Amino acid sequence: MIQGMERELKTSLNRTERAIEADSSFWKVTTVGVFTAFLAGVFAYFFFQFLTSDVGGGFWPFFSALIVFSLAFLLQNVLMRDFKVLSGFVFMDSLILSVFLLGKGSFYFILGGVTAVFIFLIIAAYRGFREMKGGLSIRFARVGKVVMISFMTAIAIFISFSYIGTASTGSVSFVSKNLLSNILLSSSSLMEKVYPGFSLEKTFSDNLEALAFNQEKMNPQLALLSPEQKTIMHREIVSAYENQIIGFFGKPINFRDKTVDTLYFIVSTKMSEAASQFGAAFYLISLIFIFILVKGVAPIVYWPVIIIGFFIYQLLLAFGFATVLLEMRSKEVVVLN
């Protein structure tokens, strides 16, 4: 009697598993994988434009492409049940990420970066797959977190290796004017709030005047001075700022240029001098710094991606693109119909 019940249970389990496999759509799996690979290419393209181009190379297209690619990669990991198929598409993602950098940077940097990116993308896929298989129900936030942590590690490796790889060969300036301008201008509004009157579009001299006025406002004793004394004090403060900057840079500076141009001149000159002086050690330290920087801001990227991805996942279920089945082993399984 008991043996007969065991046979029926095994037969039901096998029938359920065959039904799940039969319900999986080859074309939907292919669509998800190819679309994710396409978005990897879009991300790589905008990243390369961000590094090298003065036209269409802004920060926000690059950042938006990263968000969309992250969403697609996360959903790809949630929707695919076959790890071998998933691994194939992850390998495709890794190759496409390198397409726009071939011939633009050091071969060894690019090869090392692509290899490391593939390893961490596979780790991201495996951790998500294991989380999906191990739980009784699909916990999207938990799956999303384990996938995105390794995914953003791969992205940090890709950005740092690609940037240093191209800069070390002279394909791009180590500090691109477009890159630095985008970074500075993106924080311009914050600077204006902290220091009223400050603007990167103004000349360096005008901004030093604004900083001097802000410093004077915080000193109540200046109110006791005559207008002539205030003017003299103001000039002394501005002159002190100029001397500090020239002392740091070690060369004359044209304070009549735009602030963003002057900052680029100072930073690029200092970076070039450091690269010439320290050689490979400088590039290695820079690579590590960029990697840590990207990893540090990774939560700003992956938590919104997890939240948005959850709503997209629910919409896919609601519109019948995928279905969550309850296996005989009492666990949820997502399949593409």
TIVO-142665 format. One record per residue (C-alpha): residue number from 0; residue in one letter; chain; x, y, z. Coordinates in nm, 4 decimals, padded with zeros to 6 digits, m for minus. Layout:
+------+------+-------+----------+----------+----------+
! resi ! resn ! chain !        X !        Y !        Z !
+------+------+-------+----------+----------+----------+
!  NUM !    A !     A !        X !        Y !        Z !
...
+------+------+-------+----------+----------+----------+
END
This chain:
+------+------+-------+----------+----------+----------+
! resi ! resn ! chain !        X !        Y !        Z !
+------+------+-------+----------+----------+----------+
!    0 !    M !     A !  00.0000 !  00.0000 !  00.0000 !
!    1 !    I !     A !  00.2742 !  00.2431 !  00.1028 !
!    2 !    Q !     A !  00.4916 !  00.1484 ! m00.1953 !
!    3 !    G !     A !  00.1970 !  00.2097 ! m00.4278 !
!    4 !    M !     A !  00.1470 !  00.5580 ! m00.2799 !
!    5 !    E !     A !  00.5193 !  00.6330 ! m00.3228 !
!    6 !    R !     A !  00.5049 !  00.5304 ! m00.6889 !
!    7 !    E !     A !  00.2019 !  00.7535 ! m00.7467 !
!    8 !    L !     A !  00.3762 !  01.0440 ! m00.5740 !
!    9 !    K !     A !  00.6911 !  01.0017 ! m00.7860 !
!   10 !    T !     A !  00.4794 !  00.9777 ! m01.0997 !
!   11 !    S !     A !  00.2984 !  01.2994 ! m01.0038 !
!   12 !    L !     A !  00.6276 !  01.4753 ! m00.9356 !
!   13 !    N !     A !  00.7698 !  01.3698 ! m01.2718 !
!   14 !    R !     A !  00.4496 !  01.4745 ! m01.4478 !
!   15 !    T !     A !  00.4617 !  01.8144 ! m01.2753 !
!   16 !    E !     A !  00.8262 !  01.8676 ! m01.3714 !
!   17 !    R !     A !  00.7563 !  01.7668 ! m01.7332 !
!   18 !    A !     A !  00.4601 !  02.0040 ! m01.7410 !
!   19 !    I !     A !  00.6753 !  02.2867 ! m01.6121 !
!   20 !    E !     A !  00.9400 !  02.2186 ! m01.8750 !
!   21 !    A !     A !  00.6747 !  02.1927 ! m02.1474 !
!   22 !    D !     A !  00.5258 !  02.5251 ! m02.0449 !
!   23 !    S !     A !  00.8593 !  02.7050 ! m02.0746 !
!   24 !    S !     A !  00.8722 !  02.9104 ! m02.3940 !
!   25 !    F !     A !  01.1926 !  02.8871 ! m02.5959 !
!   26 !    W !     A !  01.1152 !  03.2101 ! m02.7744 !
!   27 !    K !     A !  01.0446 !  03.4046 ! m02.4580 !
!   28 !    V !     A !  01.3658 !  03.2809 ! m02.2990 !
!   29 !    T !     A !  01.5558 !  03.3778 ! m02.6137 !
!   30 !    T !     A !  01.3873 !  03.7194 ! m02.6245 !
!   31 !    V !     A !  01.4767 !  03.7952 ! m02.2631 !
!   32 !    G !     A !  01.8383 !  03.6849 ! m02.3132 !
!   33 !    V !     A !  01.8941 !  03.8655 ! m02.6423 !
!   34 !    F !     A !  01.7270 !  04.1825 ! m02.5147 !
!   35 !    T !     A !  01.9523 !  04.1821 ! m02.2074 !
!   36 !    A !     A !  02.2599 !  04.1338 ! m02.4282 !
!   37 !    F !     A !  02.1437 !  04.4223 ! m02.6484 !
!   38 !    L !     A !  02.1109 !  04.6465 ! m02.3416 !
!   39 !    A !     A !  02.4627 !  04.5431 ! m02.2353 !
!   40 !    G !     A !  02.5815 !  04.6804 ! m02.5690 !
!   41 !    V !     A !  02.3822 !  05.0023 ! m02.5183 !
!   42 !    F !     A !  02.5381 !  05.0456 ! m02.1745 !
!   43 !    A !     A !  02.8903 !  04.9850 ! m02.3115 !
!   44 !    Y !     A !  02.8288 !  05.2332 ! m02.5936 !
!   45 !    F !     A !  02.7121 !  05.5144 ! m02.3656 !
!   46 !    F !     A !  02.9921 !  05.4425 ! m02.1199 !
!   47 !    F !     A !  03.2492 !  05.4737 ! m02.3967 !
!   48 !    Q !     A !  03.0825 !  05.7944 ! m02.5183 !
!   49 !    F !     A !  03.0922 !  05.9233 ! m02.1609 !
!   50 !    L !     A !  03.4689 !  05.8653 ! m02.1571 !
!   51 !    T !     A !  03.5648 !  05.9972 ! m02.4975 !
!   52 !    S !     A !  03.3027 !  06.2129 ! m02.6655 !
!   53 !    D !     A !  03.2092 !  06.5757 ! m02.6239 !
!   54 !    V !     A !  02.8840 !  06.5147 ! m02.8132 !
!   55 !    G !     A !  02.6155 !  06.2926 ! m02.6632 !
!   56 !    G !     A !  02.8569 !  06.1719 ! m02.3958 !
!   57 !    G !     A !  02.6760 !  06.3027 ! m02.0905 !
!   58 !    F !     A !  02.6522 !  06.1350 ! m01.7524 !
!   59 !    W !     A !  02.2771 !  06.0805 ! m01.7559 !
!   60 !    P !     A !  02.2560 !  05.8727 ! m02.0772 !
!   61 !    F !     A !  02.5312 !  05.6502 ! m01.9357 !
!   62 !    F !     A !  02.3622 !  05.6257 ! m01.5940 !
!   63 !    S !     A !  02.0199 !  05.5565 ! m01.7498 !
!   64 !    A !     A !  02.1698 !  05.2815 ! m01.9668 !
!   65 !    L !     A !  02.3237 !  05.1257 ! m01.6538 !
!   66 !    I !     A !  01.9865 !  05.1263 ! m01.4738 !
!   67 !    V !     A !  01.8043 !  04.9665 ! m01.7697 !
!   68 !    F !     A !  02.0760 !  04.7034 ! m01.8201 !
!   69 !    S !     A !  02.0672 !  04.6251 ! m01.4461 !
!   70 !    L !     A !  01.6898 !  04.5785 ! m01.4586 !
!   71 !    A !     A !  01.7126 !  04.3467 ! m01.7588 !
!   72 !    F !     A !  01.9915 !  04.1397 ! m01.6012 !
!   73 !    L !     A !  01.7966 !  04.1013 ! m01.2758 !
!   74 !    L !     A !  01.4764 !  03.9957 ! m01.4532 !
!   75 !    Q !     A !  01.6754 !  03.7592 ! m01.6760 !
!   76 !    N !     A !  01.8014 !  03.5839 ! m01.3622 !
!   77 !    V !     A !  01.4546 !  03.5623 ! m01.2097 !
!   78 !    L !     A !  01.2771 !  03.4338 ! m01.5215 !
!   79 !    M !     A !  01.5220 !  03.1707 ! m01.6506 !
!   80 !    R !     A !  01.5086 !  02.8260 ! m01.4894 !
!   81 !    D !     A !  01.7888 !  02.6555 ! m01.6838 !
!   82 !    F !     A !  02.1266 !  02.7600 ! m01.5450 !
!   83 !    K !     A !  02.3133 !  02.6398 ! m01.8549 !
!   84 !    V !     A !  02.1014 !  02.8643 ! m02.0775 !
!   85 !    L !     A !  02.1396 !  03.1504 ! m01.8297 !
!   86 !    S !     A !  02.5184 !  03.1032 ! m01.8275 !
!   87 !    G !     A !  02.5263 !  03.1225 ! m02.2069 !
!   88 !    F !     A !  02.3458 !  03.4545 ! m02.2091 !
!   89 !    V !     A !  02.5701 !  03.5856 ! m01.9282 !
!   90 !    F !     A !  02.8724 !  03.4944 ! m02.1418 !
!   91 !    M !     A !  02.7129 !  03.6863 ! m02.4304 !
!   92 !    D !     A !  02.6611 !  03.9888 ! m02.2026 !
!   93 !    S !     A !  03.0302 !  03.9810 ! m02.1054 !
!   94 !    L !     A !  03.1495 !  03.9691 ! m02.4658 !
!   95 !    I !     A !  02.9207 !  04.2497 ! m02.5793 !
!   96 !    L !     A !  03.0393 !  04.4724 ! m02.2952 !
!   97 !    S !     A !  03.3873 !  04.4624 ! m02.4477 !
!   98 !    V !     A !  03.2857 !  04.5299 ! m02.8098 !
!   99 !    F !     A !  03.3182 !  04.9086 ! m02.7976 !
!  100 !    L !     A !  03.6521 !  04.8927 ! m02.6164 !
!  101 !    L !     A !  03.8367 !  04.6558 ! m02.8509 !
!  102 !    G !     A !  04.1340 !  04.8308 ! m03.0054 !
!  103 !    K !     A !  04.0881 !  05.1328 ! m02.7791 !
!  104 !    G !     A !  04.2827 !  05.0194 ! m02.4756 !
!  105 !    S !     A !  04.5549 !  04.7923 ! m02.3467 !
!  106 !    F !     A !  04.4889 !  04.4332 ! m02.4562 !
!  107 !    Y !     A !  04.5810 !  04.2922 ! m02.1156 !
!  108 !    F !     A !  04.3615 !  04.5403 ! m01.9299 !
!  109 !    I !     A !  04.0667 !  04.4635 ! m02.1562 !
!  110 !    L !     A !  04.1247 !  04.0862 ! m02.1397 !
!  111 !    G !     A !  04.1626 !  04.0920 ! m01.7618 !
!  112 !    G !     A !  03.8614 !  04.3139 ! m01.7194 !
!  113 !    V !     A !  03.6336 !  04.1074 ! m01.9450 !
!  114 !    T !     A !  03.7412 !  03.7859 ! m01.7717 !
!  115 !    A !     A !  03.6743 !  03.9306 ! m01.4262 !
!  116 !    V !     A !  03.3410 !  04.0746 ! m01.5425 !
!  117 !    F !     A !  03.2330 !  03.7331 ! m01.6741 !
!  118 !    I !     A !  03.3331 !  03.5637 ! m01.3460 !
!  119 !    F !     A !  03.1324 !  03.8029 ! m01.1310 !
!  120 !    L !     A !  02.8319 !  03.8014 ! m01.3649 !
!  121 !    I !     A !  02.8329 !  03.4214 ! m01.3438 !
!  122 !    I !     A !  02.8577 !  03.4474 ! m00.9655 !
!  123 !    A !     A !  02.5606 !  03.6877 ! m00.9682 !
!  124 !    A !     A !  02.3601 !  03.4485 ! m01.1853 !
!  125 !    Y !     A !  02.4534 !  03.1452 ! m00.9744 !
!  126 !    R !     A !  02.3709 !  03.3141 ! m00.6441 !
!  127 !    G !     A !  02.0329 !  03.4236 ! m00.7779 !
!  128 !    F !     A !  01.9669 !  03.0768 ! m00.9242 !
!  129 !    R !     A !  02.0582 !  02.9087 ! m00.5961 !
!  130 !    E !     A !  01.8345 !  03.1470 ! m00.4030 !
!  131 !    M !     A !  01.5450 !  03.0741 ! m00.6396 !
!  132 !    K !     A !  01.5942 !  02.6977 ! m00.6126 !
!  133 !    G !     A !  01.6516 !  02.6874 ! m00.2382 !
!  134 !    G !     A !  01.3510 !  02.8848 ! m00.1166 !
!  135 !    L !     A !  00.9959 !  02.7587 ! m00.0829 !
!  136 !    S !     A !  00.8668 !  03.0839 ! m00.2278 !
!  137 !    I !     A !  01.0177 !  03.3467 ! m00.4568 !
!  138 !    R !     A !  01.1481 !  03.6289 ! m00.2399 !
!  139 !    F !     A !  01.2194 !  03.8889 ! m00.5036 !
!  140 !    A !     A !  01.3971 !  04.1355 ! m00.2735 !
!  141 !    R !     A !  01.6318 !  03.8672 ! m00.1410 !
!  142 !    V !     A !  01.7033 !  03.7285 ! m00.4878 !
!  143 !    G !     A !  01.7480 !  04.0804 ! m00.6242 !
!  144 !    K !     A !  01.9979 !  04.1740 ! m00.3536 !
!  145 !    V !     A !  02.2246 !  03.8695 ! m00.3981 !
!  146 !    V !     A !  02.2177 !  03.9133 ! m00.7773 !
!  147 !    M !     A !  02.2769 !  04.2886 ! m00.7782 !
!  148 !    I !     A !  02.5650 !  04.2875 ! m00.5281 !
!  149 !    S !     A !  02.7746 !  04.0618 ! m00.7538 !
!  150 !    F !     A !  02.6422 !  04.2369 ! m01.0659 !
!  151 !    M !     A !  02.7583 !  04.5772 ! m00.9426 !
!  152 !    T !     A !  03.0965 !  04.4269 ! m00.8551 !
!  153 !    A !     A !  03.1210 !  04.3200 ! m01.2200 !
!  154 !    I !     A !  03.0197 !  04.6694 ! m01.3351 !
!  155 !    A !     A !  03.2783 !  04.8282 ! m01.1039 !
!  156 !    I !     A !  03.5455 !  04.6016 ! m01.2539 !
!  157 !    F !     A !  03.4297 !  04.6826 ! m01.6064 !
!  158 !    I !     A !  03.4356 !  05.0593 ! m01.5481 !
!  159 !    S !     A !  03.7712 !  05.0651 ! m01.3667 !
!  160 !    F !     A !  03.9532 !  04.8296 ! m01.6071 !
!  161 !    S !     A !  03.8062 !  04.9968 ! m01.9151 !
!  162 !    Y !     A !  03.8840 !  05.3484 ! m01.7968 !
!  163 !    I !     A !  04.2411 !  05.2770 ! m01.6901 !
!  164 !    G !     A !  04.2969 !  05.0503 ! m01.9911 !
!  165 !    T !     A !  04.2066 !  05.3247 ! m02.2387 !
!  166 !    A !     A !  04.3838 !  05.6005 ! m02.0444 !
!  167 !    S !     A !  04.7081 !  05.4028 ! m02.0089 !
!  168 !    T !     A !  04.7479 !  05.3771 ! m02.3869 !
!  169 !    G !     A !  04.6643 !  05.7412 ! m02.4547 !
!  170 !    S !     A !  04.3396 !  05.6533 ! m02.6356 !
!  171 !    V !     A !  04.1719 !  05.9014 ! m02.4046 !
!  172 !    S !     A !  04.3090 !  06.1598 ! m02.1655 !
!  173 !    F !     A !  04.3519 !  06.0182 ! m01.8171 !
!  174 !    V !     A !  04.1168 !  06.2896 ! m01.7000 !
!  175 !    S !     A !  03.8812 !  06.3632 ! m01.9865 !
!  176 !    K !     A !  03.7565 !  06.7210 ! m01.9918 !
!  177 !    N !     A !  03.4103 !  06.5943 ! m02.0820 !
!  178 !    L !     A !  03.4200 !  06.3421 ! m01.7983 !
!  179 !    L !     A !  03.5377 !  06.5893 ! m01.5363 !
!  180 !    S !     A !  03.2925 !  06.8556 ! m01.6575 !
!  181 !    N !     A !  03.0014 !  06.6129 ! m01.6283 !
!  182 !    I !     A !  03.1025 !  06.5118 ! m01.2775 !
!  183 !    L !     A !  03.1534 !  06.8706 ! m01.1634 !
!  184 !    L !     A !  02.8407 !  07.0092 ! m01.3290 !
!  185 !    S !     A !  02.6283 !  06.7304 ! m01.1807 !
!  186 !    S !     A !  02.7265 !  06.8602 ! m00.8336 !
!  187 !    S !     A !  02.7050 !  07.2286 ! m00.9279 !
!  188 !    S !     A !  02.3605 !  07.2797 ! m00.7741 !
!  189 !    L !     A !  02.4819 !  07.1395 ! m00.4416 !
!  190 !    M !     A !  02.7811 !  07.3737 ! m00.4431 !
!  191 !    E !     A !  02.5533 !  07.6699 ! m00.5096 !
!  192 !    K !     A !  02.3447 !  07.5790 ! m00.2035 !
!  193 !    V !     A !  02.6494 !  07.5494 !  00.0204 !
!  194 !    Y !     A !  02.8217 !  07.8577 ! m00.1234 !
!  195 !    P !     A !  02.5645 !  08.1071 ! m00.2575 !
!  196 !    G !     A !  02.6876 !  08.2819 ! m00.5702 !
!  197 !    F !     A !  02.9253 !  07.9988 ! m00.6636 !
!  198 !    S !     A !  02.8937 !  07.8634 ! m01.0179 !
!  199 !    L !     A !  03.1233 !  07.6463 ! m01.2288 !
!  200 !    E !     A !  03.0196 !  07.8511 ! m01.5316 !
!  201 !    K !     A !  03.1635 !  08.1678 ! m01.3761 !
!  202 !    T !     A !  03.5307 !  08.2587 ! m01.3886 !
!  203 !    F !     A !  03.7558 !  08.1300 ! m01.1134 !
!  204 !    S !     A !  03.8100 !  08.4874 ! m01.0013 !
!  205 !    D !     A !  03.4346 !  08.5525 ! m00.9654 !
!  206 !    N !     A !  03.3932 !  08.2372 ! m00.7562 !
!  207 !    L !     A !  03.6796 !  08.3368 ! m00.5281 !
!  208 !    E !     A !  03.5008 !  08.6694 ! m00.4797 !
!  209 !    A !     A !  03.1821 !  08.4809 ! m00.3868 !
!  210 !    L !     A !  03.3699 !  08.2589 ! m00.1402 !
!  211 !    A !     A !  03.5283 !  08.5669 !  00.0154 !
!  212 !    F !     A !  03.1875 !  08.7364 !  00.0591 !
!  213 !    N !     A !  03.0488 !  08.4198 !  00.2233 !
!  214 !    Q !     A !  03.3413 !  08.4087 !  00.4620 !
!  215 !    E !     A !  03.2935 !  08.7771 !  00.5488 !
!  216 !    K !     A !  02.9236 !  08.7224 !  00.6270 !
!  217 !    M !     A !  03.0182 !  08.4646 !  00.8906 !
!  218 !    N !     A !  03.2481 !  08.7138 !  01.0671 !
!  219 !    P !     A !  03.0368 !  08.9638 !  01.2673 !
!  220 !    Q !     A !  03.3440 !  09.1705 !  01.3598 !
!  221 !    L !     A !  03.3760 !  09.2902 !  00.9986 !
!  222 !    A !     A !  03.0573 !  09.4910 !  01.0448 !
!  223 !    L !     A !  03.2533 !  09.7254 !  01.2690 !
!  224 !    L !     A !  03.4994 !  09.8109 !  00.9906 !
!  225 !    S !     A !  03.4712 !  10.1093 !  00.7577 !
!  226 !    P !     A !  03.3861 !  10.0499 !  00.3871 !
!  227 !    E !     A !  03.7490 !  10.1116 !  00.2923 !
!  228 !    Q !     A !  03.8711 !  09.8608 !  00.5509 !
!  229 !    K !     A !  03.6142 !  09.6066 !  00.4325 !
!  230 !    T !     A !  03.7383 !  09.6459 !  00.0745 !
!  231 !    I !     A !  04.0979 !  09.5936 !  00.1826 !
!  232 !    M !     A !  04.0005 !  09.2884 !  00.3901 !
!  233 !    H !     A !  03.8030 !  09.1465 !  00.0990 !
!  234 !    R !     A !  04.1004 !  09.1816 ! m00.1367 !
!  235 !    E !     A !  04.3281 !  09.0168 !  00.1181 !
!  236 !    I !     A !  04.0954 !  08.7181 !  00.1511 !
!  237 !    V !     A !  04.0705 !  08.6751 ! m00.2272 !
!  238 !    S !     A !  04.4483 !  08.7112 ! m00.2595 !
!  239 !    A !     A !  04.4975 !  08.4481 !  00.0112 !
!  240 !    Y !     A !  04.2739 !  08.2049 ! m00.1816 !
!  241 !    E !     A !  04.4697 !  08.2680 ! m00.5017 !
!  242 !    N !     A !  04.8053 !  08.2144 ! m00.3291 !
!  243 !    Q !     A !  04.6866 !  07.8880 ! m00.1743 !
!  244 !    I !     A !  04.5756 !  07.7558 ! m00.5139 !
!  245 !    I !     A !  04.8963 !  07.8633 ! m00.6889 !
!  246 !    G !     A !  05.0996 !  07.7146 ! m00.4028 !
!  247 !    F !     A !  04.9204 !  07.3812 ! m00.4411 !
!  248 !    F !     A !  04.9523 !  07.3774 ! m00.8192 !
!  249 !    G !     A !  05.3037 !  07.5152 ! m00.8317 !
!  250 !    K !     A !  05.2426 !  07.7069 ! m01.1549 !
!  251 !    P !     A !  05.0698 !  08.0316 ! m01.2596 !
!  252 !    I !     A !  04.6947 !  08.0035 ! m01.3205 !
!  253 !    N !     A !  04.4653 !  08.2202 ! m01.5288 !
!  254 !    F !     A !  04.1857 !  08.3021 ! m01.2842 !
!  255 !    R !     A !  03.9885 !  08.4702 ! m01.5656 !
!  256 !    D !     A !  03.9038 !  08.1358 ! m01.7266 !
!  257 !    K !     A !  03.5840 !  07.9494 ! m01.6443 !
!  258 !    T !     A !  03.6106 !  07.7595 ! m01.3174 !
!  259 !    V !     A !  03.5413 !  07.4254 ! m01.4824 !
!  260 !    D !     A !  03.8191 !  07.4878 ! m01.7377 !
!  261 !    T !     A !  04.0667 !  07.5934 ! m01.4701 !
!  262 !    L !     A !  03.9857 !  07.2907 ! m01.2531 !
!  263 !    Y !     A !  04.0339 !  07.0619 ! m01.5523 !
!  264 !    F !     A !  04.3702 !  07.2253 ! m01.6249 !
!  265 !    I !     A !  04.4848 !  07.1771 ! m01.2640 !
!  266 !    V !     A !  04.3609 !  06.8180 ! m01.2278 !
!  267 !    S !     A !  04.4801 !  06.6951 ! m01.5684 !
!  268 !    T !     A !  04.8250 !  06.8469 ! m01.5193 !
!  269 !    K !     A !  04.8617 !  06.6919 ! m01.1739 !
!  270 !    M !     A !  04.7444 !  06.3519 ! m01.3008 !
!  271 !    S !     A !  04.9841 !  06.3592 ! m01.5960 !
!  272 !    E !     A !  05.2736 !  06.4455 ! m01.3674 !
!  273 !    A !     A !  05.1815 !  06.1628 ! m01.1284 !
!  274 !    A !     A !  05.1471 !  05.9101 ! m01.4138 !
!  275 !    S !     A !  05.4913 !  06.0061 ! m01.5491 !
!  276 !    Q !     A !  05.6494 !  05.9905 ! m01.2058 !
!  277 !    F !     A !  05.5008 !  05.6656 ! m01.0695 !
!  278 !    G !     A !  05.4184 !  05.4753 ! m01.3903 !
!  279 !    A !     A !  05.2364 !  05.1420 ! m01.3488 !
!  280 !    A !     A !  05.1905 !  05.1927 ! m00.9735 !
!  281 !    F !     A !  04.9883 !  05.5071 ! m01.0419 !
!  282 !    Y !     A !  04.7550 !  05.3240 ! m01.2813 !
!  283 !    L !     A !  04.7113 !  05.0368 ! m01.0373 !
!  284 !    I !     A !  04.6242 !  05.2725 ! m00.7515 !
!  285 !    S !     A !  04.3847 !  05.4624 ! m00.9794 !
!  286 !    L !     A !  04.2174 !  05.1369 ! m01.0858 !
!  287 !    I !     A !  04.1642 !  05.0348 ! m00.7227 !
!  288 !    F !     A !  04.0338 !  05.3830 ! m00.6359 !
!  289 !    I !     A !  03.7792 !  05.3828 ! m00.9214 !
!  290 !    F !     A !  03.6671 !  05.0299 ! m00.8306 !
!  291 !    I !     A !  03.6124 !  05.1252 ! m00.4650 !
!  292 !    L !     A !  03.4342 !  05.4458 ! m00.5687 !
!  293 !    V !     A !  03.1880 !  05.2627 ! m00.7952 !
!  294 !    K !     A !  03.1316 !  04.9901 ! m00.5346 !
!  295 !    G !     A !  03.0681 !  05.2574 ! m00.2746 !
!  296 !    V !     A !  02.7842 !  05.4159 ! m00.4711 !
!  297 !    A !     A !  02.6463 !  05.0784 ! m00.5907 !
!  298 !    P !     A !  02.3526 !  05.0739 ! m00.3425 !
!  299 !    I !     A !  02.2282 !  05.3979 ! m00.4998 !
!  300 !    V !     A !  02.1895 !  05.1975 ! m00.8205 !
!  301 !    Y !     A !  02.0783 !  04.8511 ! m00.7143 !
!  302 !    W !     A !  01.8107 !  04.9298 ! m00.4546 !
!  303 !    P !     A !  01.5998 !  05.1358 ! m00.6991 !
!  304 !    V !     A !  01.6600 !  04.8619 ! m00.9578 !
!  305 !    I !     A !  01.5301 !  04.5951 ! m00.7182 !
!  306 !    I !     A !  01.2181 !  04.7998 ! m00.6382 !
!  307 !    I !     A !  01.1431 !  04.8827 ! m01.0032 !
!  308 !    G !     A !  01.2269 !  04.5254 ! m01.1047 !
!  309 !    F !     A !  00.9735 !  04.3886 ! m00.8556 !
!  310 !    F !     A !  00.6925 !  04.5942 ! m01.0096 !
!  311 !    I !     A !  00.7957 !  04.4913 ! m01.3626 !
!  312 !    Y !     A !  00.8049 !  04.1281 ! m01.2454 !
!  313 !    Q !     A !  00.4510 !  04.1585 ! m01.1064 !
!  314 !    L !     A !  00.3333 !  04.3131 ! m01.4347 !
!  315 !    L !     A !  00.4851 !  04.0238 ! m01.6304 !
!  316 !    L !     A !  00.2911 !  03.7833 ! m01.4109 !
!  317 !    A !     A ! m00.0281 !  03.9874 ! m01.4378 !
!  318 !    F !     A ! m00.0143 !  03.9986 ! m01.8205 !
!  319 !    G !     A !  00.0638 !  03.6285 ! m01.8535 !
!  320 !    F !     A !  00.4218 !  03.6631 ! m01.9788 !
!  321 !    A !     A !  00.5294 !  03.4338 ! m01.6945 !
!  322 !    T !     A !  00.3522 !  03.2135 ! m01.4417 !
!  323 !    V !     A !  00.4380 !  03.1093 ! m01.0869 !
!  324 !    L !     A !  00.3605 !  02.7415 ! m01.0302 !
!  325 !    L !     A !  00.3517 !  02.5544 ! m00.7008 !
!  326 !    E !     A !  00.5558 !  02.2362 ! m00.7300 !
!  327 !    M !     A !  00.4641 !  01.9143 ! m00.5509 !
!  328 !    R !     A !  00.7714 !  01.9836 ! m00.3369 !
!  329 !    S !     A !  00.5869 !  02.2895 ! m00.1987 !
!  330 !    K !     A !  00.7923 !  02.5588 ! m00.3627 !
!  331 !    E !     A !  00.7196 !  02.8291 ! m00.6168 !
!  332 !    V !     A !  00.8653 !  02.8072 ! m00.9660 !
!  333 !    V !     A !  00.8449 !  03.0864 ! m01.2218 !
!  334 !    V !     A !  00.8106 !  02.9768 ! m01.5850 !
!  335 !    L !     A !  00.7737 !  03.1638 ! m01.9136 !
!  336 !    N !     A !  00.4481 !  03.0431 ! m02.0715 !
+------+------+-------+----------+----------+----------+
END
